[in-house]
Amino acid sequence: MKINLEVIAKFDTNGNIRPVSIVWEDGRVFEIDRILDIRKAASLKAGGLGMRYICRICGKTVVLFNDENHWFMEK
C-alpha cells in the first residue's frame, strides 16, 4: 500500500532531484535531515519502479520513492 506525499525538492543543473522536506497527510511538514542513499529500485510492498531515497527525518530512517514524478512511501 502506498502513502502518497507532497515533497519539496531541489533540482540541480544536471537534472538530479534531491528531496528537501515532506508534507504529511495531515499537512505537517518534516525536513529531511540527511539522505543516506539514492538508487533506482522497486517498491516491493507497494509496487512501482523509480528512484528510492533512504532518508533520515527526525532521527528515523524513512524510504521515499519517486515513480515518474509521483512521490510515495510504503505503508
N, CA, C and O of each residue as an XYZ file, in Angstrom:
300
protein
N       0.839     -1.171      0.000
C       0.000      0.000      0.000
C       0.890      1.242      0.000
O       1.943      1.247      0.637
N       0.482      2.276     -0.696
C       1.259      3.499     -0.827
C       0.662      4.621      0.008
O      -0.556      4.739      0.141
N       1.539      5.436      0.563
C       1.141      6.700      1.174
C       1.642      7.775      0.219
O       2.848      8.002      0.124
N       0.740      8.433     -0.482
C       1.129      9.489     -1.406
C       1.504     10.736     -0.625
O       0.820     11.112      0.327
N       2.588     11.372     -1.028
C       3.104     12.520     -0.302
C       3.393     13.680     -1.237
O       3.730     13.499     -2.407
N       3.251     14.869     -0.687
C       3.772     16.055     -1.349
C       5.210     16.191     -0.872
O       5.471     16.117      0.329
N       6.137     16.387     -1.788
C       7.556     16.505     -1.451
C       8.084     17.807     -2.019
O       7.835     18.138     -3.178
N       8.809     18.537     -1.201
C       9.501     19.737     -1.660
C      10.911     19.293     -2.021
O      11.616     18.717     -1.192
N      11.323     19.559     -3.256
C      12.602     19.045     -3.748
C      13.374     20.130     -4.475
O      12.810     21.124     -4.932
N      14.686     19.913     -4.570
C      15.565     20.789     -5.336
C      16.075     20.016     -6.549
O      16.292     18.806     -6.490
N      16.257     20.734     -7.631
C      16.819     20.162     -8.859
C      18.156     20.852     -9.115
O      18.244     22.079     -9.068
N      19.206     20.056     -9.388
C      20.491     20.672     -9.703
C      20.594     20.913    -11.210
O      19.675     20.585    -11.961
N      21.704     21.482    -11.641
C      21.858     21.835    -13.058
C      21.953     20.615    -13.966
O      21.792     20.739    -15.180
N      22.213     19.432    -13.394
C      22.249     18.189    -14.173
C      20.898     17.488    -14.207
O      20.767     16.429    -14.822
N      19.885     18.067    -13.550
C      18.559     17.473    -13.532
C      18.338     16.478    -12.408
O      17.287     15.840    -12.357
N      19.293     16.329    -11.513
C      19.125     15.424    -10.368
C      18.152     16.027     -9.359
O      18.158     17.234     -9.117
N      17.322     15.172     -8.778
C      16.314     15.597     -7.811
C      16.798     15.242     -6.408
O      17.285     14.136     -6.173
N      16.661     16.192     -5.474
C      17.035     15.955     -4.088
C      15.868     16.413     -3.201
O      15.621     17.615     -3.096
N      15.146     15.483     -2.563
C      14.045     15.894     -1.693
C      14.575     16.668     -0.487
O      15.610     16.322      0.083
N      13.854     17.713     -0.112
C      14.255     18.576      0.999
C      13.335     18.383      2.205
O      13.796     18.371      3.347
N      12.043     18.233      1.949
C      11.084     18.011      3.028
C       9.857     17.297      2.475
O       9.615     17.281      1.268
N       9.088     16.707      3.392
C       7.844     16.041      3.003
C       6.686     16.715      3.718
O       6.837     17.245      4.819
N       5.530     16.683      3.073
C       4.303     17.188      3.681
C       3.437     15.973      3.968
O       2.989     15.291      3.047
N       3.203     15.702      5.247
C       2.443     14.534      5.662
C       0.975     14.707      5.305
O       0.541     15.806      4.959
N       0.216     13.633      5.389
C      -1.203     13.633      5.001
C      -2.023     14.683      5.742
O      -2.991     15.213      5.196
N      -1.641     14.989      6.986
C      -2.393     15.965      7.783
C      -1.861     17.392      7.637
O      -2.317     18.298      8.335
N      -0.898     17.596      6.733
C      -0.384     18.925      6.469
C       0.896     19.293      7.203
O       1.481     20.340      6.928
N       1.341     18.452      8.132
C       2.588     18.744      8.846
C       3.768     18.587      7.886
O       3.783     17.699      7.033
N       4.751     19.469      8.045
C       5.939     19.446      7.191
C       7.119     18.934      7.999
O       7.366     19.392      9.115
N       7.851     17.972      7.425
C       9.032     17.398      8.070
C      10.242     17.607      7.165
O      10.245     17.199      6.004
N      11.267     18.249      7.715
C      12.507     18.466      6.979
C      13.288     17.158      6.908
O      13.303     16.387      7.868
N      13.930     16.913      5.783
C      14.807     15.755      5.639
C      16.171     16.167      6.167
O      16.811     17.073      5.634
N      16.607     15.489      7.226
C      17.882     15.818      7.863
C      19.066     15.385      7.013
O      20.071     16.089      6.917
N      18.930     14.217      6.399
C      20.051     13.665      5.633
C      19.533     12.620      4.653
O      18.594     11.885      4.960
N      20.141     12.555      3.482
C      19.837     11.489      2.524
C      20.973     10.477      2.623
O      22.138     10.811      2.404
N      20.619      9.233      2.955
C      21.598      8.189      3.182
C      21.949      7.413      1.917
O      23.075      6.938      1.771
N      20.980      7.281      0.991
C      21.211      6.502     -0.226
C      20.200      6.916     -1.282
O      19.045      7.217     -0.979
N      20.659      6.925     -2.529
C      19.788      7.189     -3.673
C      20.121      6.151     -4.737
O      21.278      6.005     -5.130
N      19.100      5.429     -5.201
C      19.318      4.465     -6.289
C      17.984      4.082     -6.923
O      16.922      4.237     -6.320
N      18.066      3.581     -8.146
C      16.879      3.078     -8.831
C      16.503      1.751     -8.185
O      17.346      0.865     -8.041
N      15.242      1.614     -7.798
C      14.804      0.399     -7.101
C      13.294      0.255     -7.223
O      12.573      1.211     -7.512
N      12.847     -0.963     -6.994
C      11.413     -1.263     -6.990
C      10.886     -1.202     -5.564
O      11.585     -1.543     -4.609
N       9.652     -0.764     -5.442
C       8.955     -0.838     -4.160
C       8.287     -2.204     -4.096
O       7.278     -2.440     -4.761
N       8.846     -3.097     -3.301
C       8.333     -4.469     -3.241
C       6.990     -4.554     -2.518
O       6.181     -5.429     -2.827
N       6.742     -3.666     -1.568
C       5.483     -3.698     -0.815
C       4.347     -2.994     -1.542
O       3.208     -3.461     -1.512
N       4.652     -1.858     -2.204
C       3.591     -1.050     -2.803
C       3.556     -1.128     -4.324
O       2.602     -0.662     -4.947
N       4.581     -1.709     -4.920
C       4.641     -1.771     -6.376
C       5.194     -0.481     -6.962
O       5.133      0.576     -6.333
N       5.715     -0.574     -8.131
C       6.267      0.599     -8.802
C       7.778      0.538     -8.861
O       8.424     -0.117     -8.043
N       8.323      1.225     -9.832
C       9.771      1.273    -10.030
C      10.162      2.719    -10.241
O       9.524      3.439    -11.008
N      11.202      3.138     -9.564
C      11.663      4.507     -9.707
C      12.885      4.729     -8.840
O      13.618      3.792     -8.524
N      13.096      5.976     -8.459
C      14.225      6.311     -7.595
C      13.813      6.126     -6.141
O      12.747      6.567     -5.709
N      14.696      5.458     -5.400
C      14.459      5.234     -3.964
C      15.433      6.119     -3.194
O      16.637      6.107     -3.447
N      14.895      6.880     -2.258
C      15.685      7.769     -1.408
C      15.544      7.280      0.034
O      14.454      7.326      0.603
N      16.636      6.815      0.615
C      16.623      6.451      2.032
C      17.059      7.702      2.784
O      18.172      8.194      2.595
N      16.176      8.212      3.638
C      16.376      9.499      4.289
C      16.309      9.369      5.812
O      15.773      8.402      6.353
N      16.861     10.357      6.470
C      16.755     10.475      7.924
C      15.869     11.685      8.199
O      16.193     12.806      7.808
N      14.743     11.445      8.877
C      13.812     12.507      9.238
C      13.511     12.374     10.721
O      13.016     11.335     11.157
N      13.798     13.397     11.497
C      13.553     13.397     12.950
C      14.172     12.172     13.617
O      13.568     11.587     14.516
N      15.364     11.780     13.189
C      16.064     10.659     13.790
C      15.610      9.281     13.332
O      16.131      8.272     13.807
N      14.649      9.221     12.417
C      14.156      7.928     11.926
C      14.517      7.758     10.456
O      14.569      8.728      9.701
N      14.766      6.510     10.061
C      15.053      6.203      8.667
C      13.737      6.021      7.923
O      12.873      5.249      8.336
N      13.605      6.743      6.826
C      12.381      6.756      6.027
C      12.778      6.468      4.579
O      13.804      6.955      4.105
N      11.966      5.678      3.883
C      12.238      5.362      2.482
C      11.182      6.045      1.614
O       9.989      5.759      1.720
N      11.645      6.952      0.756
C      10.779      7.651     -0.193
C      11.018      7.100     -1.589
O      12.137      6.717     -1.930
N       9.979      7.063     -2.380
C      10.088      6.654     -3.779
C       9.561      7.767     -4.672
O       8.574      8.426     -4.346
N      10.225      7.964     -5.792
C       9.750      8.874     -6.830
C       9.538      8.038     -8.077
O      10.495      7.622     -8.731
N       8.283      7.798     -8.398
C       7.895      6.977     -9.542
C       7.325      7.906    -10.617
O       6.128      8.195    -10.626
N       8.192      8.372    -11.524
C       7.794      9.296    -12.586
C       7.116     10.546    -12.024
O       5.980     10.856    -12.381
N       7.809     11.248    -11.155
C       7.350     12.492    -10.527
C       6.159     12.300     -9.588
O       5.423     13.249     -9.319
N       5.971     11.100     -9.098
C       4.938     10.799     -8.107
C       5.668     10.303     -6.862
O       6.367      9.291     -6.923
N       5.520     10.989     -5.747
C       6.235     10.638     -4.519
C       5.349      9.819     -3.594
O       4.170     10.124     -3.414
N       5.932      8.773     -3.007
C       5.176      7.954     -2.058
C       6.118      7.234     -1.111
O       7.325      7.145     -1.339
N       5.520      6.718     -0.031
C       6.200      5.853      0.925
C       5.409      4.559      1.000
O       4.209      4.536      0.726
N       6.087      3.486      1.372
C       5.387      2.219      1.622
C       4.714      2.294      2.973
O       5.270      2.842      3.925
N       3.503      1.736      3.056
C       2.783      1.720      4.328
C       2.986      0.406      5.010
O       2.460      0.189      6.101
